[in-house]
Amino acid sequence: MDKLEKLKLFADFHQLFQYELSRIPYHEIEVSQKGKAEQIAEDYFKQKGYEVYRSKVNGGYRCIGVEFYWQEFASKITVEDRLIIQRLKQLMSKEEFKELAYMVKDKNGTPDLLLIKNNAISFVEVKFNYETIKHSTIEFYVRYGERWPTSILRVIVK
């Protein structure tokens, strides 16, 4: 592949990336407090009446993997983790639960927050206003955005 072909490929990728990024629902909140963006967003959504779970294995929604592919870690699952697993199982069929578990197996691209409101699940990627969106977030949206609504929340500290 020569230099011009590579440059064309990069240009095509950039155009596709920007197009898909523009399709992801996007919101901003302005806050005065400092802290981690994910914690600010978690507090924000809880105030709006959402159940909020972070993208982590212990104390977060990725603990559901213990039901399928992380079974050797079942003894490390906390009571809180079991409650998350039970809550998600209540909201969906066995097939949907398994699909969700395998969808979040890899950390790369897994959105920061899983939200539940009115028995509906959605995902939110949280970024400070100076952070860039990674290609893995775009890939998650393209793969699962129709099945599991996904959005971006920008936290702007004033």
KEVO-215020 format. One record per atom (N, C-alpha, C, O): atom name; residue number from 1; x, y, z. Coordinates in nm, 3 decimals. Each point is the difference from the previous one (the first is absolute). Layout:
! residues N
atom, n, c1, c2, c3
CA, NUM, X, Y, Z
...
! end
This chain:
! residues 158
atom, n, c1, c2, c3
N, 1, 0.086, -0.117, 0.000
CA, 1, -0.086, 0.117, 0.000
C, 1, 0.090, 0.123, 0.000
O, 1, 0.086, 0.015, 0.087
N, 2, -0.106, 0.072, -0.184
CA, 2, 0.084, 0.119, -0.005
C, 2, -0.056, 0.111, 0.089
O, 2, -0.107, -0.014, 0.059
N, 3, 0.181, 0.124, -0.052
CA, 3, -0.033, 0.109, 0.091
C, 3, -0.137, 0.061, -0.031
O, 3, -0.076, 0.029, 0.093
N, 4, 0.043, -0.011, -0.218
CA, 4, -0.130, 0.059, -0.036
C, 4, -0.117, -0.090, 0.036
O, 4, -0.105, 0.047, 0.044
N, 5, 0.125, -0.178, -0.061
CA, 5, -0.105, -0.095, 0.039
C, 5, -0.021, 0.003, 0.152
O, 5, -0.113, -0.006, 0.048
N, 6, 0.222, 0.014, 0.027
CA, 6, -0.010, 0.009, 0.145
C, 6, -0.073, 0.128, 0.042
O, 6, -0.087, -0.003, 0.087
N, 7, 0.124, 0.114, -0.149
CA, 7, -0.065, 0.128, 0.035
C, 7, -0.148, -0.003, -0.032
O, 7, -0.081, 0.054, 0.075
N, 8, 0.045, -0.116, -0.186
CA, 8, -0.142, -0.013, -0.036
C, 8, -0.073, -0.085, 0.104
O, 8, -0.112, 0.031, 0.040
N, 9, 0.177, -0.140, 0.002
CA, 9, -0.060, -0.087, 0.101
C, 9, -0.020, 0.076, 0.131
O, 9, -0.106, -0.011, 0.063
N, 10, 0.205, 0.087, -0.021
CA, 10, -0.014, 0.081, 0.121
C, 10, -0.113, 0.101, -0.013
O, 10, -0.077, 0.020, 0.094
N, 11, 0.068, 0.044, -0.209
CA, 11, -0.106, 0.099, -0.023
C, 11, -0.138, -0.067, 0.006
O, 11, -0.093, 0.055, 0.060
N, 12, 0.081, -0.173, -0.121
CA, 12, -0.127, -0.073, 0.004
C, 12, -0.036, -0.040, 0.143
O, 12, -0.115, 0.013, 0.041
N, 13, 0.215, -0.061, 0.034
CA, 13, -0.024, -0.038, 0.138
C, 13, -0.046, 0.121, 0.081
O, 13, -0.097, -0.008, 0.075
N, 14, 0.167, 0.120, -0.089
CA, 14, -0.035, 0.121, 0.074
C, 14, -0.142, 0.046, -0.032
O, 14, -0.075, 0.038, 0.089
N, 15, 0.039, -0.043, -0.215
CA, 15, -0.135, 0.041, -0.041
C, 15, -0.105, -0.094, 0.061
O, 15, -0.102, 0.047, 0.051
N, 16, 0.125, -0.177, -0.057
CA, 16, -0.093, -0.097, 0.059
C, 16, -0.008, 0.018, 0.151
O, 16, -0.109, -0.003, 0.057
N, 17, 0.223, 0.022, 0.008
CA, 17, 0.004, 0.021, 0.145
C, 17, -0.084, 0.122, 0.038
O, 17, -0.082, -0.008, 0.091
N, 18, 0.103, 0.118, -0.158
CA, 18, -0.074, 0.123, 0.031
C, 18, -0.150, -0.015, -0.028
O, 18, -0.083, 0.051, 0.075
N, 19, 0.050, -0.122, -0.182
CA, 19, -0.141, -0.022, -0.031
C, 19, -0.067, -0.082, 0.111
O, 19, -0.107, 0.039, 0.048
N, 20, 0.167, -0.150, -0.008
CA, 20, -0.059, -0.084, 0.103
C, 20, -0.002, 0.072, 0.135
O, 20, -0.097, -0.014, 0.075
N, 21, 0.200, 0.091, -0.045
CA, 21, 0.002, 0.077, 0.124
C, 21, -0.115, 0.100, 0.003
O, 21, -0.062, 0.020, 0.105
N, 22, 0.033, 0.040, -0.217
CA, 22, -0.108, 0.100, -0.006
C, 22, -0.138, -0.064, 0.021
O, 22, -0.096, 0.071, 0.031
N, 23, 0.084, -0.200, -0.048
CA, 23, -0.127, -0.070, 0.016
C, 23, -0.028, -0.040, 0.145
O, 23, -0.114, -0.031, 0.034
N, 24, 0.217, 0.032, 0.050
CA, 24, -0.018, -0.040, 0.140
C, 24, -0.065, 0.115, 0.076
O, 24, 0.051, 0.112, -0.003
N, 25, -0.163, -0.136, 0.070
CA, 25, -0.062, 0.106, 0.080
C, 25, 0.101, 0.055, 0.101
O, 25, 0.078, -0.073, 0.060
N, 26, -0.083, 0.203, -0.044
CA, 26, 0.104, 0.071, 0.074
C, 26, -0.066, 0.102, 0.093
O, 26, -0.090, 0.073, -0.041
N, 27, 0.136, -0.069, 0.167
CA, 27, -0.053, 0.096, 0.097
C, 27, 0.117, 0.063, 0.074
O, 27, 0.109, -0.057, 0.007
N, 28, -0.132, 0.174, 0.049
CA, 28, 0.100, 0.066, 0.082
C, 28, -0.061, 0.040, 0.132
O, 28, -0.119, 0.034, 0.008
N, 29, 0.201, -0.038, 0.095
CA, 29, -0.040, 0.058, 0.128
C, 29, 0.114, 0.090, 0.047
O, 29, 0.118, -0.034, -0.016
N, 30, -0.154, 0.145, 0.072
CA, 30, 0.099, 0.090, 0.057
C, 30, -0.005, -0.015, 0.151
O, 30, -0.107, 0.003, 0.060
N, 31, 0.223, -0.020, 0.000
CA, 31, 0.009, -0.019, 0.144
C, 31, 0.110, 0.090, 0.056
O, 31, 0.091, 0.041, -0.071
N, 32, -0.102, -0.013, 0.199
CA, 32, 0.104, 0.079, 0.065
C, 32, 0.093, -0.087, 0.084
O, 32, 0.113, 0.040, 0.031
N, 33, -0.160, -0.159, 0.007
CA, 33, 0.084, -0.085, 0.084
C, 33, 0.107, -0.068, -0.083
O, 33, -0.015, -0.022, -0.120
N, 34, 0.123, -0.010, 0.187
CA, 34, 0.107, -0.074, -0.064
C, 34, -0.011, -0.146, 0.042
O, 34, -0.064, -0.032, 0.101
N, 35, 0.126, -0.054, -0.176
CA, 35, -0.003, -0.142, 0.030
C, 35, 0.009, -0.078, -0.128
O, 35, 0.024, 0.056, -0.107
N, 36, -0.043, -0.186, 0.118
CA, 36, 0.003, -0.085, -0.119
C, 36, -0.129, 0.018, -0.078
O, 36, -0.108, 0.010, 0.057
N, 37, 0.122, -0.006, -0.187
CA, 37, -0.117, 0.020, -0.086
C, 37, -0.105, -0.108, 0.022
O, 37, -0.120, 0.029, 0.001
N, 38, 0.164, -0.153, 0.016
CA, 38, -0.094, -0.110, 0.018
C, 38, -0.081, 0.016, 0.129
O, 38, -0.119, -0.031, 0.003
N, 39, 0.184, 0.078, 0.103
CA, 39, -0.072, 0.019, 0.126
C, 39, -0.100, 0.115, -0.012
O, 39, -0.111, -0.009, 0.051
N, 40, 0.152, 0.116, -0.117
CA, 40, -0.091, 0.114, -0.022
C, 40, -0.121, -0.046, -0.080
O, 40, -0.114, 0.034, 0.032
N, 41, 0.140, -0.112, -0.137
CA, 41, -0.110, -0.050, -0.085
C, 41, -0.088, -0.097, 0.078
O, 41, -0.123, 0.004, -0.013
N, 42, 0.183, -0.091, 0.093
CA, 42, -0.079, -0.094, 0.080
C, 42, -0.094, 0.077, 0.093
O, 42, -0.119, -0.033, 0.009
N, 43, 0.170, 0.133, 0.058
CA, 43, -0.084, 0.082, 0.090
C, 43, -0.110, 0.070, -0.078
O, 43, -0.115, 0.008, 0.045
N, 44, 0.149, 0.044, -0.161
CA, 44, -0.096, 0.071, -0.085
C, 44, -0.117, -0.091, -0.039
O, 44, -0.116, 0.038, 0.013
N, 45, 0.147, -0.158, -0.060
CA, 45, -0.106, -0.090, -0.043
C, 45, -0.081, -0.054, 0.117
O, 45, -0.121, -0.022, -0.013
N, 46, 0.185, 0.001, 0.127
CA, 46, -0.076, -0.043, 0.118
C, 46, -0.101, 0.107, 0.040
O, 46, -0.112, -0.033, 0.039
N, 47, 0.151, 0.158, -0.048
CA, 47, -0.092, 0.111, 0.031
C, 47, -0.118, 0.003, -0.098
O, 47, -0.108, 0.048, 0.033
N, 48, 0.130, -0.100, -0.152
CA, 48, -0.105, -0.005, -0.102
C, 48, -0.086, -0.126, 0.013
O, 48, -0.088, -0.023, -0.083
N, 49, 0.113, -0.059, 0.184
CA, 49, -0.082, -0.118, 0.025
C, 49, 0.047, -0.128, -0.066
O, 49, -0.077, -0.096, -0.007
N, 50, 0.199, 0.092, -0.041
CA, 50, 0.054, -0.121, -0.064
C, 50, 0.070, -0.088, 0.104
O, 50, 0.052, 0.048, 0.100
N, 51, -0.054, -0.178, -0.126
CA, 51, 0.092, -0.091, 0.066
C, 51, 0.127, 0.007, -0.083
O, 51, -0.006, -0.005, -0.123
N, 52, 0.120, 0.018, 0.188
CA, 52, 0.124, 0.022, -0.073
C, 52, 0.103, -0.105, 0.042
O, 52, 0.025, -0.023, 0.118
N, 53, 0.035, -0.041, -0.219
CA, 53, 0.105, -0.098, 0.023
C, 53, 0.119, 0.034, -0.087
O, 53, -0.014, 0.031, -0.118
N, 54, 0.132, -0.035, 0.177
CA, 54, 0.123, 0.033, -0.073
C, 54, 0.054, -0.121, -0.075
O, 54, -0.036, -0.114, 0.026
N, 55, 0.125, 0.144, -0.120
CA, 55, 0.064, -0.104, -0.079
C, 55, 0.122, -0.053, 0.075
O, 55, 0.114, 0.032, -0.033
N, 56, -0.141, -0.114, 0.131
CA, 56, 0.107, -0.068, 0.071
C, 56, -0.052, -0.137, 0.040
O, 56, -0.121, -0.025, -0.004
N, 57, 0.211, -0.061, 0.042
CA, 57, -0.041, -0.137, 0.031
C, 57, -0.057, -0.007, 0.141
O, 57, -0.111, -0.051, 0.019
N, 58, 0.184, 0.100, 0.081
CA, 58, -0.053, -0.001, 0.136
C, 58, -0.074, 0.131, 0.025
O, 58, 0.055, 0.109, -0.017
N, 59, -0.180, -0.121, 0.058
CA, 59, -0.081, 0.119, 0.027
C, 59, -0.047, 0.069, -0.127
O, 59, -0.040, 0.116, 0.004
N, 60, 0.045, -0.185, -0.115
CA, 60, -0.041, 0.056, -0.128
C, 60, -0.067, -0.105, -0.086
O, 60, -0.005, -0.118, 0.035
N, 61, -0.046, 0.162, -0.149
CA, 61, -0.082, -0.090, -0.081
C, 61, 0.077, -0.109, -0.072
O, 61, -0.061, -0.096, -0.045
N, 62, 0.191, 0.107, 0.033
CA, 62, 0.076, -0.104, -0.068
C, 62, 0.014, -0.127, 0.085
O, 62, 0.053, -0.101, -0.047
N, 63, -0.100, 0.105, 0.172
CA, 63, 0.003, -0.119, 0.085
C, 63, -0.087, -0.111, -0.059
O, 63, 0.016, -0.117, 0.037
N, 64, -0.107, 0.151, -0.127
CA, 64, -0.088, -0.102, -0.058
C, 64, 0.077, -0.108, -0.076
O, 64, -0.054, -0.108, -0.026
N, 65, 0.179, 0.137, -0.009
CA, 65, 0.083, -0.100, -0.068
C, 65, 0.024, -0.125, 0.082
O, 65, 0.031, -0.105, -0.056
N, 66, -0.046, 0.115, 0.187
CA, 66, 0.021, -0.117, 0.087
C, 66, -0.104, -0.108, -0.030
O, 66, 0.021, -0.117, 0.032
N, 67, -0.130, 0.155, -0.091
CA, 67, -0.105, -0.097, -0.034
C, 67, 0.038, -0.087, -0.121
O, 67, -0.059, -0.106, -0.021
N, 68, 0.158, 0.151, -0.058
CA, 68, 0.032, -0.071, -0.124
C, 68, 0.148, -0.031, -0.017
O, 68, 0.037, -0.116, -0.019
N, 69, 0.049, 0.216, 0.024
CA, 69, 0.139, -0.019, -0.038
C, 69, 0.100, 0.032, 0.111
O, 69, 0.118, -0.028, -0.017
N, 70, -0.159, 0.085, 0.127
CA, 70, 0.089, 0.027, 0.114
C, 70, -0.042, -0.083, 0.120
O, 70, 0.006, 0.047, 0.113
N, 71, -0.048, -0.168, -0.136
CA, 71, -0.054, -0.084, 0.107
C, 71, 0.103, -0.032, 0.107
O, 71, -0.037, -0.025, 0.115
N, 72, 0.164, 0.025, -0.149
CA, 72, 0.103, -0.028, 0.101
C, 72, 0.009, 0.112, 0.104
O, 72, 0.064, -0.017, 0.104
N, 73, -0.127, 0.132, -0.131
CA, 73, 0.001, 0.111, 0.095
C, 73, -0.131, 0.012, 0.078
O, 73, -0.022, 0.100, 0.068
N, 74, -0.063, -0.198, -0.079
CA, 74, -0.131, 0.005, 0.066
C, 74, 0.012, 0.023, 0.151
O, 74, -0.085, 0.066, 0.059
N, 75, 0.189, -0.119, 0.002
CA, 75, 0.016, 0.017, 0.144
C, 75, 0.036, 0.144, 0.038
O, 75, -0.011, 0.038, 0.117
N, 76, 0.054, 0.041, -0.213
CA, 76, 0.038, 0.139, 0.027
C, 76, -0.114, 0.098, -0.023
O, 76, 0.014, 0.119, 0.028
N, 77, -0.125, -0.169, -0.078
CA, 77, -0.115, 0.086, -0.027
C, 77, -0.063, 0.042, 0.133
O, 77, -0.026, -0.083, 0.087
N, 78, 0.001, 0.211, -0.074
CA, 78, -0.056, 0.055, 0.124
C, 78, -0.153, -0.009, -0.001
O, 78, -0.061, -0.031, -0.102
N, 79, 0.003, 0.060, 0.217
CA, 79, -0.146, 0.006, 0.011
C, 79, -0.054, 0.107, -0.097
O, 79, -0.101, -0.022, -0.066
N, 80, 0.170, 0.136, 0.059
CA, 80, -0.041, 0.106, -0.093
C, 80, 0.001, -0.050, -0.145
O, 80, -0.091, 0.029, -0.077
N, 81, 0.196, -0.104, 0.042
CA, 81, 0.009, -0.057, -0.135
C, 81, -0.117, -0.093, -0.028
O, 81, -0.059, 0.004, -0.108
N, 82, 0.026, -0.089, 0.206
CA, 82, -0.113, -0.092, -0.016
C, 82, -0.131, 0.076, -0.021
O, 82, -0.086, -0.043, -0.077
N, 83, 0.071, 0.156, 0.146
CA, 83, -0.120, 0.082, -0.017
C, 83, -0.008, 0.059, -0.140
O, 83, -0.107, 0.007, -0.059
N, 84, 0.221, 0.035, 0.006
CA, 84, 0.004, 0.053, -0.138
C, 84, -0.039, -0.110, -0.098
O, 84, -0.082, 0.022, -0.089
N, 85, 0.141, -0.139, 0.107
CA, 85, -0.031, -0.114, -0.088
C, 85, -0.149, -0.031, 0.005
O, 85, -0.064, -0.017, -0.103
N, 86, 0.011, 0.008, 0.224
CA, 86, -0.143, -0.031, 0.016
C, 86, -0.087, 0.108, -0.066
O, 86, -0.099, -0.032, -0.066
N, 87, 0.135, 0.157, 0.085
CA, 87, -0.079, 0.111, -0.058
C, 87, -0.002, -0.009, -0.151
O, 87, -0.105, 0.015, -0.063
N, 88, 0.219, -0.040, 0.003
CA, 88, 0.006, -0.008, -0.146
C, 88, -0.075, -0.123, -0.051
O, 88, -0.065, 0.006, -0.105
N, 89, 0.072, -0.116, 0.177
CA, 89, -0.075, -0.120, -0.039
C, 89, -0.151, 0.025, 0.005
O, 89, -0.074, -0.058, -0.079
N, 90, 0.030, 0.142, 0.171
CA, 90, -0.143, 0.033, 0.009
C, 90, -0.048, 0.079, -0.121
O, 90, -0.117, -0.008, -0.038
N, 91, 0.207, 0.082, -0.022
CA, 91, -0.038, 0.091, -0.109
C, 91, 0.002, -0.062, -0.139
O, 91, -0.052, 0.058, -0.095
N, 92, 0.112, -0.175, 0.084
CA, 92, 0.017, -0.055, -0.135
C, 92, -0.010, -0.151, -0.001
O, 92, 0.006, -0.067, 0.103
N, 93, -0.021, 0.018, -0.223
CA, 93, -0.004, -0.146, -0.017
C, 93, 0.140, -0.058, 0.021
O, 93, 0.099, 0.074, 0.007
N, 94, -0.091, -0.206, 0.004
CA, 94, 0.129, -0.067, 0.015
C, 94, 0.091, 0.030, -0.118
O, 94, 0.120, 0.021, 0.017
N, 95, -0.177, -0.019, -0.136
CA, 95, 0.079, 0.028, -0.120
C, 95, 0.055, 0.142, 0.001
O, 95, 0.116, 0.023, -0.034
N, 96, -0.201, 0.072, 0.072
CA, 96, 0.044, 0.140, 0.006
C, 96, 0.109, 0.019, 0.106
O, 96, 0.097, 0.072, -0.022
N, 97, -0.114, -0.138, 0.136
CA, 97, 0.099, 0.010, 0.106
C, 97, 0.135, -0.055, -0.047
O, 97, 0.104, 0.060, 0.025
N, 98, -0.108, -0.174, -0.092
CA, 98, 0.124, -0.059, -0.051
C, 98, 0.062, 0.091, -0.106
O, 98, 0.122, 0.019, -0.001
N, 99, -0.204, 0.038, -0.086
CA, 99, 0.051, 0.093, -0.101
C, 99, 0.067, 0.120, 0.067
O, 99, 0.108, 0.042, -0.042
N, 100, -0.171, 0.012, 0.144
CA, 100, 0.057, 0.113, 0.073
C, 100, 0.131, -0.040, 0.066
O, 100, 0.098, 0.076, -0.006
N, 101, -0.093, -0.192, 0.067
CA, 101, 0.122, -0.046, 0.067
C, 101, 0.117, -0.010, -0.098
O, 101, 0.110, 0.043, 0.030
N, 102, -0.135, -0.101, -0.146
CA, 102, 0.109, -0.014, -0.097
C, 102, 0.034, 0.133, -0.066
O, 102, 0.113, 0.021, -0.042
N, 103, -0.210, 0.067, 0.034
CA, 103, 0.024, 0.131, -0.057
C, 103, 0.098, 0.080, 0.085
O, 103, 0.081, 0.077, -0.053
N, 104, -0.086, -0.094, 0.184
CA, 104, 0.084, 0.080, 0.089
C, 104, 0.122, -0.078, 0.051
O, 104, 0.065, 0.042, 0.096
N, 105, -0.036, -0.154, -0.158
CA, 105, 0.112, -0.083, 0.044
C, 105, 0.132, 0.077, -0.005
O, 105, 0.077, -0.003, 0.095
N, 106, -0.053, 0.070, -0.204
CA, 106, 0.123, 0.078, -0.014
C, 106, -0.021, 0.141, 0.050
O, 106, -0.100, 0.064, -0.032
N, 107, 0.194, -0.016, 0.111
CA, 107, -0.010, 0.136, 0.054
C, 107, 0.008, 0.103, -0.111
O, 107, -0.068, 0.103, 0.004
N, 108, 0.151, -0.130, -0.104
CA, 108, 0.021, 0.096, -0.107
C, 108, -0.132, 0.027, -0.074
O, 108, -0.056, -0.089, -0.064
N, 109, 0.009, 0.211, 0.074
CA, 109, -0.123, 0.038, -0.069
C, 109, -0.124, -0.008, 0.085
O, 109, -0.106, 0.050, -0.039
N, 110, 0.116, -0.113, 0.156
CA, 110, -0.117, -0.010, 0.086
C, 110, -0.031, 0.138, 0.057
O, 110, 0.086, 0.060, 0.064
N, 111, -0.206, -0.008, -0.085
CA, 111, -0.033, 0.133, 0.052
C, 111, 0.013, 0.008, 0.152
O, 111, -0.011, -0.101, 0.070
N, 112, 0.035, 0.221, -0.022
CA, 112, 0.026, 0.023, 0.142
C, 112, -0.116, -0.037, 0.090
O, 112, 0.020, -0.052, 0.110
N, 113, -0.142, 0.078, -0.155
CA, 113, -0.116, -0.021, 0.086
C, 113, -0.108, -0.081, -0.070
O, 113, -0.024, 0.016, -0.120
N, 114, -0.040, -0.103, 0.196
CA, 114, -0.122, -0.067, -0.042
C, 114, -0.110, 0.062, 0.085
O, 114, 0.009, 0.005, 0.122
N, 115, -0.113, 0.043, -0.189
CA, 115, -0.111, 0.066, 0.068
C, 115, -0.126, -0.084, -0.014
O, 115, -0.023, -0.063, -0.103
N, 116, -0.058, 0.064, 0.209
CA, 116, -0.132, -0.063, -0.006
C, 116, -0.102, 0.102, 0.047
O, 116, 0.013, 0.060, 0.107
N, 117, -0.114, -0.041, -0.188
CA, 117, -0.113, 0.084, 0.039
C, 117, -0.123, -0.052, -0.074
O, 117, 0.006, -0.030, -0.119
N, 118, -0.115, 0.018, 0.191
CA, 118, -0.124, -0.054, -0.058
C, 118, 0.024, -0.137, -0.064
O, 118, -0.054, -0.030, -0.106
N, 119, 0.136, -0.052, 0.172
CA, 119, 0.033, -0.136, -0.046
C, 119, 0.068, -0.003, -0.136
O, 119, -0.002, -0.103, -0.068
N, 120, 0.062, 0.213, 0.027
CA, 120, 0.075, 0.006, -0.126
C, 120, 0.147, 0.023, 0.030
O, 120, 0.036, 0.077, 0.090
N, 121, 0.048, -0.145, -0.166
CA, 121, 0.145, 0.010, 0.018
C, 121, 0.058, 0.088, -0.109
O, 121, -0.039, -0.009, -0.116
N, 122, 0.133, 0.094, 0.154
CA, 122, 0.076, 0.079, -0.095
C, 122, 0.143, 0.016, 0.051
O, 122, 0.029, -0.029, 0.116
N, 123, 0.057, 0.076, -0.203
CA, 123, 0.141, 0.018, 0.034
C, 123, 0.041, 0.144, -0.026
O, 123, -0.053, 0.066, -0.089
N, 124, 0.149, -0.019, 0.171
CA, 124, 0.053, 0.135, -0.017
C, 124, 0.152, -0.004, 0.010
O, 124, 0.055, -0.056, 0.095
N, 125, 0.009, 0.116, -0.192
CA, 125, 0.144, 0.024, 0.005
C, 125, 0.018, 0.141, 0.056
O, 125, -0.061, 0.095, -0.049
N, 126, 0.145, -0.080, 0.150
CA, 126, 0.017, 0.127, 0.069
C, 126, 0.138, 0.057, -0.032
O, 126, 0.101, -0.070, 0.008
N, 127, -0.099, 0.197, -0.045
CA, 127, 0.126, 0.067, -0.033
C, 127, -0.002, 0.142, 0.054
O, 127, -0.102, 0.068, -0.003
N, 128, 0.218, -0.023, 0.052
CA, 128, 0.016, 0.141, 0.026
C, 128, 0.004, 0.072, -0.135
O, 128, 0.023, -0.064, -0.103
N, 129, -0.045, 0.194, 0.103
CA, 129, -0.009, 0.073, -0.126
C, 129, 0.131, -0.003, -0.080
O, 129, -0.003, 0.023, -0.121
N, 130, 0.116, -0.050, 0.183
CA, 130, 0.127, -0.001, -0.072
C, 130, 0.041, -0.141, -0.045
O, 130, 0.103, -0.015, -0.066
N, 131, -0.180, -0.087, 0.101
CA, 131, 0.035, -0.137, -0.037
C, 131, -0.057, -0.036, -0.136
O, 131, -0.106, 0.049, -0.040
N, 132, 0.177, -0.135, -0.030
CA, 132, -0.047, -0.044, -0.132
C, 132, -0.073, -0.133, 0.012
O, 132, 0.023, -0.079, 0.091
N, 133, -0.112, 0.057, -0.185
CA, 133, -0.072, -0.126, -0.009
C, 133, 0.089, -0.100, -0.074
O, 133, 0.056, 0.031, -0.105
N, 134, -0.043, -0.150, 0.160
CA, 134, 0.084, -0.103, -0.061
C, 134, -0.079, -0.077, -0.105
O, 134, -0.123, -0.004, 0.000
N, 135, 0.197, -0.057, -0.090
CA, 135, -0.063, -0.080, -0.105
C, 135, -0.079, -0.116, 0.060
O, 135, -0.100, -0.043, -0.059
N, 136, 0.143, -0.009, 0.174
CA, 136, -0.071, -0.112, 0.061
C, 136, -0.141, 0.040, 0.044
O, 136, -0.091, -0.083, -0.001
N, 137, 0.071, 0.208, 0.039
CA, 137, -0.134, 0.049, 0.034
C, 137, -0.088, 0.002, -0.124
O, 137, -0.117, -0.036, 0.005
N, 138, 0.175, 0.079, -0.116
CA, 138, -0.074, 0.002, -0.126
C, 138, -0.035, -0.143, -0.041
O, 138, -0.112, -0.026, -0.045
N, 139, 0.206, -0.065, 0.060
CA, 139, -0.026, -0.140, -0.035
C, 139, -0.114, -0.057, 0.085
O, 139, -0.087, -0.070, -0.052
N, 140, 0.088, 0.100, 0.182
CA, 140, -0.108, -0.047, 0.087
C, 140, -0.133, 0.052, -0.050
O, 140, -0.098, -0.075, -0.008
N, 141, 0.092, 0.202, -0.024
CA, 141, -0.124, 0.061, -0.048
C, 141, -0.046, -0.066, -0.130
O, 141, -0.118, -0.031, -0.016
N, 142, 0.209, 0.011, -0.078
CA, 142, -0.036, -0.060, -0.129
C, 142, -0.050, -0.142, 0.021
O, 142, -0.099, -0.040, -0.061
N, 143, 0.166, -0.038, 0.146
CA, 143, -0.039, -0.139, 0.024
C, 143, -0.130, -0.014, 0.078
O, 143, -0.085, -0.083, -0.032
N, 144, 0.069, 0.166, 0.137
CA, 144, -0.107, -0.025, 0.095
C, 144, -0.097, 0.115, 0.021
O, 144, -0.097, -0.014, 0.074
N, 145, 0.121, 0.127, -0.137
CA, 145, -0.080, 0.120, 0.024
C, 145, -0.149, -0.015, -0.027
O, 145, -0.082, 0.063, 0.066
N, 146, 0.047, -0.145, -0.162
CA, 146, -0.142, -0.023, -0.027
C, 146, -0.061, -0.091, 0.106
O, 146, -0.116, 0.017, 0.037
N, 147, 0.192, -0.111, 0.011
CA, 147, -0.048, -0.095, 0.100
C, 147, -0.001, 0.061, 0.140
O, 147, -0.096, -0.015, 0.075
N, 148, 0.206, 0.084, -0.042
CA, 148, 0.018, 0.062, 0.131
C, 148, 0.032, 0.148, -0.022
O, 148, 0.113, 0.033, -0.035
N, 149, -0.210, 0.054, 0.054
CA, 149, 0.024, 0.143, -0.025
C, 149, 0.127, 0.049, 0.070
O, 149, 0.023, -0.027, 0.118
N, 150, 0.058, 0.099, -0.193
CA, 150, 0.129, 0.048, 0.048
C, 150, 0.011, 0.149, -0.028
O, 150, -0.039, 0.047, -0.107
N, 151, 0.092, 0.026, 0.203
CA, 151, 0.019, 0.144, -0.019
C, 151, 0.132, 0.043, 0.063
O, 151, 0.068, -0.078, 0.066
N, 152, -0.036, 0.203, -0.088
CA, 152, 0.120, 0.061, 0.056
C, 152, -0.042, 0.114, 0.090
O, 152, -0.087, 0.080, -0.036
N, 153, 0.148, -0.071, 0.153
CA, 153, -0.024, 0.111, 0.090
C, 153, 0.131, 0.073, 0.019
O, 153, 0.099, -0.058, 0.046
N, 154, -0.098, 0.185, -0.082
CA, 154, 0.117, 0.086, 0.022
C, 154, -0.019, 0.073, 0.133
O, 154, -0.103, 0.062, 0.024
N, 155, 0.204, -0.071, 0.062
CA, 155, -0.002, 0.070, 0.127
C, 155, 0.090, 0.122, -0.015
O, 155, 0.120, -0.011, -0.023
N, 156, -0.180, 0.126, 0.036
CA, 156, 0.073, 0.126, -0.016
C, 156, 0.011, 0.066, 0.137
O, 156, -0.101, 0.040, 0.059
N, 157, 0.222, -0.030, -0.010
CA, 157, 0.023, 0.061, 0.131
C, 157, 0.020, 0.150, -0.020
O, 157, 0.088, 0.043, -0.074
N, 158, -0.169, 0.033, 0.143
CA, 158, 0.007, 0.148, -0.009
C, 158, 0.066, 0.056, 0.122
O, 158, 0.016, 0.121, 0.012
! end
